Amino acid sequence: MVITFTGISPFRGDKLWSQSRRPGSGAIVFHLFNGCPTLIVPVVSNAPIIAWSPWTLVQMRNASSSRYTVEKHYEQLHEWLNGIISLDHVLPELRPKYAGLLNRAIHLVIQGAVNLQNANQAVLDHVDTERAGIVAFRY
């Protein structure tokens, strides 16, 4: 499973969500950012194909006005990942260090998202910040 920060925007235009629908299907554009860490972990077979953290970039940036805290976000991701990671597929020499490595990796992914204010504004202008967040894709 790949866990990373991504932004999305509609297929037709930057803010035209109602116009991005194709007959019988939908299309969105995913934005992956340079410098945002990505975590790749082995997961159990019943892990979801896609999962999206409920915390958006707007909430992360305006933590004082929302109930968002980095600690709460970390705890939620950590608890969820602990339930789906397949320890049978983790290298035996890494199993004793598993908890510490997972902790650091989750913190890096969250900090990469929180520090996006340093990203190129021209790129961020194409991202719907109310729909951008940390996402997990099972491949």
N, C-alpha and C positions, 0 to 999 in steps of 0.2 A: 504494500500500500504506500502511496505517495501522499505525504501531508505537507502542504505548502500554503502560502498566502497567494490569493489570486483575486483579480478584479474581473468583473464582467460588464459588458455593454451590449445593447441590442444590435442585431445584425444590420439594420438600416438606420444609421444615424446615432448620435451620441445619447440622446434622451428620448427616443421614440419607441418606447416599449410596446405601445399598442400597435405600432406599425411593423414590428419585427416578426410577425407571425406569417408563416407560409402555410398554405392549405395542407393539412394532414401532418404537419411537423412544426418544429420550432427551431430557431437558430439563434445562438448567442456567440459573442466573441469573448474568449478568455484572454486575460492579460497576465502574463507572468513577468515578474520584475527581476532584473539583475540585482544581485546582492541580497536577495531574500533567501535565507536558508531553506532547504527542503529536507524533510525527514523521510527515509524509506525504511519500512519495517515489514517483516514477514507476519502475515495474519492468518487466523483460522479461516476455514472455508465458508463459514456462515457470516463473515464480516460483510458489512454493506458495500455495495458497488461504489456508491458516492455518498459522502456525508459532508455537511456544511456546518461550521460552527455558527451559533446564533449571534455572535458578537460581530458587528459590522465595523468597517473602518471609521465611520462617523462616530460610533460609540467609543472606539479605542482612542480617537483623537480628542474627544470631549469627555474624558473620564470623569471630570468634576461635575458635569451636568447629567451624567447617566450613572447607572449602578455598576458600571464596568470597573473592574480592577484587574491588573495583570495577574495577581495571585489567584483570584477566582477563576480566571480563564485558564491558567496553568492547571489548577486542580481539576477542572472539568475535563480538559484534554488528557491529563495524566490518568484519571480514573477510567475514561472511555478506552484509551489505548491499552491499559493494563488488561481490560476485558477481552480484547480481540487479538493481541499479539500472540503468535505461535512460538512459544519458547522451544518447542522441538526443532524449529528451524533456525534458532540462534546458535551461532558457533559455540561449541562447548567451552572454549577458553574465555568467551565473553559473558557467559551466564552469571558468574559471580559479580561482574561489574554491571550487569544489565540495568539495575535500578538507577545507578548514578549516570550511566550513559543516556538513558531515556530522559532523565530529569534535565540534563544539560541540553539535549537536542530539542526538547519541547520549549525550553526557555529561549533558545536561539531562533526558533520559528516565530514565536510571539514577538520577540524583540525586533526581528526583521520587519514584521508588519507594523509595529508601533512606530518604528523609525522611518516610515515611508515619507514623512514630511520633508526629508532631505532628497527625495526623488525629484526627477525632472518634472516641473509643473505641466509642461506640454503633454507629457504622457499621462499624468494624473487627471488632466482635464477630460480624457476620453473614458475614464473609469467612473461608473456609478458608485460613489462612496457609500451609498446606503445598501448596496448589494455586494460589496467587496468584503472578503473575510478569509479565514483559514478554512481550507477545504481538503478532503481526503478522497483520493481515487484509488480503488482497488483495480489492479491490472492483472 
